[in-house]
Protein backbone atom coordinates (compact mmCIF):
# COMPACT_ATOMS: atom_id res chain seq x y z
CA UNK A 1 0.00 0.00 0.00
CA UNK A 2 2.73 2.49 0.98
CA UNK A 3 6.13 3.03 -0.59
CA UNK A 4 9.11 1.79 1.43
CA UNK A 5 11.55 4.55 2.29
CA UNK A 6 14.90 4.71 4.06
CA UNK A 7 14.18 4.23 7.73
CA UNK A 8 15.44 5.96 10.83
CA UNK A 9 16.82 2.58 11.95
CA UNK A 10 18.97 2.32 8.84
CA UNK A 11 20.49 5.77 9.39
CA UNK A 12 21.17 5.01 13.06
CA UNK A 13 22.54 1.53 12.41
CA UNK A 14 19.82 -0.14 14.48
CA UNK A 15 17.59 -3.11 13.82
CA UNK A 16 13.80 -3.04 14.02
CA UNK A 17 11.70 -5.48 15.96
CA UNK A 18 8.28 -6.78 14.96
CA UNK A 19 6.14 -4.01 16.33
CA UNK A 20 2.57 -4.41 17.60
CA UNK A 21 2.09 -0.65 17.26
CA UNK A 22 3.21 -0.70 13.63
CA UNK A 23 0.60 -3.40 12.90
CA UNK A 24 -2.02 -1.25 14.60
CA UNK A 25 -0.94 1.77 12.56
CA UNK A 26 -1.24 -0.13 9.29
CA UNK A 27 -4.72 -1.30 10.29
CA UNK A 28 -5.78 2.23 11.25
CA UNK A 29 -4.51 3.70 7.97
CA UNK A 30 -6.91 1.38 6.16
CA UNK A 31 -9.86 2.08 8.48
CA UNK A 32 -9.26 5.85 8.51
CA UNK A 33 -7.71 6.72 5.14
CA UNK A 34 -6.22 10.13 4.45
CA UNK A 35 -6.22 11.31 0.83
CA UNK A 36 -2.70 11.82 -0.45
CA UNK A 37 -0.99 10.10 2.50
CA UNK A 38 1.58 7.88 0.80
CA UNK A 39 3.11 6.52 4.00
CA UNK A 40 2.26 5.69 7.59
CA UNK A 41 4.34 8.72 8.58
CA UNK A 42 2.21 11.08 6.48
CA UNK A 43 -0.91 9.55 8.06
CA UNK A 44 0.59 10.13 11.54
CA UNK A 45 1.28 13.77 10.65
CA UNK A 46 -2.37 14.17 9.62
CA UNK A 47 -3.55 12.66 12.92
CA UNK A 48 -1.23 14.95 14.90
CA UNK A 49 -2.38 17.99 12.91
CA UNK A 50 -6.03 17.09 13.51
CA UNK A 51 -5.33 16.95 17.25
CA UNK A 52 -3.81 20.43 17.22
CA UNK A 53 -0.11 19.59 17.03
CA UNK A 54 0.96 21.62 14.04
CA UNK A 55 4.65 22.40 14.31
CA UNK A 56 4.85 20.33 11.08
CA UNK A 57 1.95 20.18 8.61
CA UNK A 58 1.29 18.37 5.36
CA UNK A 59 1.10 21.06 2.65
CA UNK A 60 -2.29 21.41 1.02
CA UNK A 61 -3.99 19.06 3.50
CA UNK A 62 -7.44 20.15 4.72
CA UNK A 63 -7.70 18.45 8.10
CA UNK A 64 -11.08 19.93 9.03
CA UNK A 65 -13.02 17.21 7.17
CA UNK A 66 -10.83 14.26 8.12
CA UNK A 67 -12.34 11.45 10.16
CA UNK A 68 -9.52 9.97 12.20
CA UNK A 69 -9.36 7.67 15.24
CA UNK A 70 -10.22 9.23 18.59
CA UNK A 71 -7.92 9.15 21.60
CA UNK A 72 -9.60 6.05 23.04
CA UNK A 73 -8.73 4.06 19.91
CA UNK A 74 -5.34 5.69 19.27
CA UNK A 75 -3.90 7.63 22.21
CA UNK A 76 -1.56 10.61 22.20
CA UNK A 77 1.05 8.33 23.79
CA UNK A 78 0.77 5.89 20.89
CA UNK A 79 0.92 8.82 18.47
CA UNK A 80 4.10 10.10 20.13
CA UNK A 81 5.79 6.71 20.01
CA UNK A 82 4.49 6.08 16.48
CA UNK A 83 6.21 9.25 15.30
CA UNK A 84 9.45 8.19 17.05
CA UNK A 85 9.71 4.58 15.86
CA UNK A 86 12.85 3.25 14.21
CA UNK A 87 10.63 1.72 11.51
CA UNK A 88 9.55 5.20 10.40
CA UNK A 89 10.86 6.69 7.22
CA UNK A 90 13.84 8.89 7.96
CA UNK A 91 12.07 12.25 8.11
CA UNK A 92 13.63 13.93 11.16
CA UNK A 93 11.08 16.74 11.02
CA UNK A 94 8.28 14.41 12.17
CA UNK A 95 10.18 13.92 15.41
CA UNK A 96 9.34 17.57 16.07
CA UNK A 97 5.66 16.58 16.31
CA UNK A 98 6.47 13.92 18.91
CA UNK A 99 8.40 16.55 20.84
CA UNK A 100 5.52 19.01 20.62
CA UNK A 101 3.15 16.45 22.17
CA UNK A 102 5.59 15.80 25.02
CA UNK A 103 6.35 19.51 25.50
CA UNK A 104 2.64 20.31 25.89
CA UNK A 105 2.46 17.65 28.59
CA UNK A 106 -0.64 16.17 26.95
CA UNK A 107 0.59 12.58 27.21
CA UNK A 108 0.42 10.41 30.32
CA UNK A 109 4.08 9.88 31.22
CA UNK A 110 3.67 6.39 32.70
CA UNK A 111 1.75 5.16 29.66
CA UNK A 112 4.21 6.88 27.30
CA UNK A 113 7.22 5.21 28.93
CA UNK A 114 5.50 1.82 28.91
CA UNK A 115 4.70 2.04 25.19
CA UNK A 116 8.16 3.45 24.44
CA UNK A 117 9.84 0.46 26.07
CA UNK A 118 7.54 -2.01 24.34
CA UNK A 119 8.30 -0.38 21.00
CA UNK A 120 12.00 0.07 21.78
CA UNK A 121 12.21 3.80 21.17
CA UNK A 122 14.11 4.55 24.37
CA UNK A 123 17.26 5.69 22.49
CA UNK A 124 15.18 8.15 20.46
CA UNK A 125 13.40 9.59 23.50
CA UNK A 126 16.70 9.73 25.42
CA UNK A 127 18.32 11.82 22.69
CA UNK A 128 15.28 14.06 22.25
CA UNK A 129 15.13 14.67 26.00
CA UNK A 130 18.79 15.76 26.02
CA UNK A 131 18.07 18.27 23.26
CA UNK A 132 14.84 19.53 24.86
CA UNK A 133 16.52 20.06 28.22
CA UNK A 134 19.02 22.42 26.58
CA UNK A 135 16.07 24.74 26.00
CA UNK A 136 13.95 24.05 29.11
CA UNK A 137 16.09 22.41 31.80
CA UNK A 138 13.22 22.30 34.29
CA UNK A 139 10.49 20.91 32.01
CA UNK A 140 8.97 18.15 34.19
CA UNK A 141 8.09 15.63 31.46
CA UNK A 142 11.35 15.98 29.56
CA UNK A 143 13.28 15.79 32.84
CA UNK A 144 11.45 12.57 33.78
CA UNK A 145 12.17 11.03 30.36
CA UNK A 146 15.83 12.01 30.64
CA UNK A 147 16.05 10.54 34.15
CA UNK A 148 14.46 7.30 32.95
CA UNK A 149 16.74 6.89 29.93
CA UNK A 150 19.94 8.75 30.85
CA UNK A 151 21.96 5.52 30.71
CA UNK A 152 20.91 4.68 27.15
CA UNK A 153 23.78 4.22 24.74
CA UNK A 154 24.30 7.36 22.65
CA UNK A 155 23.17 7.27 19.05
CA UNK A 156 25.77 7.09 16.29
CA UNK A 157 24.06 9.83 14.27
CA UNK A 158 22.43 13.04 15.50
CA UNK A 159 18.63 13.12 15.43
CA UNK A 160 17.81 16.81 15.65
CA UNK A 161 19.56 19.95 16.78
CA UNK A 162 17.94 21.50 19.86
CA UNK A 163 16.86 24.57 17.85
CA UNK A 164 14.48 22.32 15.85
CA UNK A 165 12.54 21.68 19.07
CA UNK A 166 12.30 25.32 20.05
CA UNK A 167 11.09 28.68 18.88
CA UNK A 168 12.98 31.94 19.34
CA UNK A 169 11.43 34.76 21.35
CA UNK A 170 12.54 38.08 19.93
CA UNK A 171 13.46 41.04 22.10
CA UNK A 172 11.35 44.13 21.39
CA UNK A 173 10.29 42.76 18.01
CA UNK A 174 13.85 42.89 16.73
CA UNK A 175 16.15 40.26 15.31
CA UNK A 176 17.89 39.67 18.64
CA UNK A 177 16.72 36.46 20.26
CA UNK A 178 16.11 37.04 23.94
CA UNK A 179 15.34 33.40 24.73
CA UNK A 180 14.23 30.08 23.27
CA UNK A 181 11.11 28.16 24.31
CA UNK A 182 10.02 24.65 23.46
CA UNK A 183 7.54 24.49 20.58
CA UNK A 184 4.22 23.68 22.14
N, C-alpha and C positions, 0 to 999 in steps of 0.2 A: 504494500500500500504506500509506504513512504520510502523515499530515497535514502540509502545508507550514506552517511557522511563520516568524515574523520571524527573520531570521538575524543573526548577529554582524556579518557584512559590512555589512548594511544600517545597523545602528546606528553602525558605525565609518566609514561612507562609503567602503567599499572594494568592489572587484569580485571575483568569484570566478572561478577558472579551472576548466577541466574536469579534475577530479581523479581520478587512477587509484586513490587510496586510497578515495575516496568510492564508486567503483564496486565495489571489493572489499568495503567495508562493506555495501553493499546486497546483494551476493551472500551474504555471511556471515549476514546477518539472515534470509535465506530458508533457508539450510542449517542454521542453529542458532537456531530461533525461541525467543523468550522471551515467555511468556504475559503479556499486559497491556502490553507495550512498544509504544507507539504511535508511536515515532520512532526513528531511528537513535541519537539521543542517549540515549534511555532504554535501548536495547540496550547501548550502550557503558558506561553506568553499571552495568548488570548484570554485564558482563564484568569491569569493574574491581572490583566488589564480590566476585565469585567468586575473584578473584586476591588478595584480602586488602586492597585499597585501599578503605577504608570511611569516609572523612571525609564523604562524601555517600552516602546509600543511598536506594533506591526503597522507599517505605513499603509494608509488607505483602508484600514480595517474599521468597519462600523460595528462597535461592540454592543451598541444599545439594543439591537434586535437578537443578539445571540442567546440561545438557550443552552446553558452549560450546567454541569453538576453543582448542586448546592454543597455547603460545608459539611453536612452530615454524610454525604456520599463520598466527597473528596475534600478533606480538611486542608486548612492553611498549612499545617505541618507537613502533610503529604505533598502539597504544592511546593513548599520550600525545599524539601528533600528531592522531589522530582526535578526541580531546576538545577540541583547540585550534583546529580548522579554522574558517575564516571561513564555510563553508557550514553550520555547525552552527546550530541554533536558538539564539536569544539567551537562554541560561540561564547567567549568569555563574558560578553555583555549580558547574557541572560542570568549570569550569577548575580548581577546587580539587582535583579528582581528578588532573588532569594534573600539578599542582604536587606532590601527595603522591607520585606515582610518581617524579618527579625528585628530590624531597627525600630519599627513601629510597635514592637512588642505585642503583636496580634496573635502570635502562636504560643501555645502552651509548651513551656520549656521541657517539662518531663516527657510529654508525648513526642516532641521534636527530637529529643536526644534518643529516645527509644527507637523511633523510625530511622534516624540517622545511623545508629549502630546496626540495625537489621539490614539496611541498604548499603552499609559500608562507605559512608561518605564522611567519616570522621576526619580524614586528612584534609578534605575540602573545607569543612567547617572550621577546623583548627587554623588553617591559613587565612580564611576570611575573617575570623575573629581577631587574629593578630593585626590585620590591616585596619579593621574597624576600630580597634582600641587605640590606634595612632591618632584617630580623630576624636573619639569620645572615650577616654580612658575609664570613666566611671559608669558607662552604660551597663545596666544590670544584666541584661540578657547576653550581650556579647561577652561580658566578664565571666558569666557562668559557663558559657560555651568554651571560652579560653581555659578556664580552670579545669573543666572536664577533659579537654583534649590537649593540654599543654605538653604532654609527653609524646605526642604523635610524631612520627618521623617526618622531617621536613620534606616538602615536595622537591622534585628535581627541576621543575620549571615554575616560574612565577605564574600565579593565577591572574591577579589584578593588582594594579597599583592602588594604594589607599585613596588617591584622589578620585578614582572611579566610583567609590562608595560614598562620596561626600559632595557637598555643594558649597561653593564659596559664598561668604557673606561680605558684601562690599561695604567699605567705610564711607559714609556720606555720599553714597551713590557714585563713587569714583572707582577707578580701576584697582585701587589698593585693597587687597583682601584683608579684612580685619580678623576673620576666623573662618574655620571650616566646620560644617555640621553634617552629620550623617543624613543621607537622602532618605526621607521618610515621608 
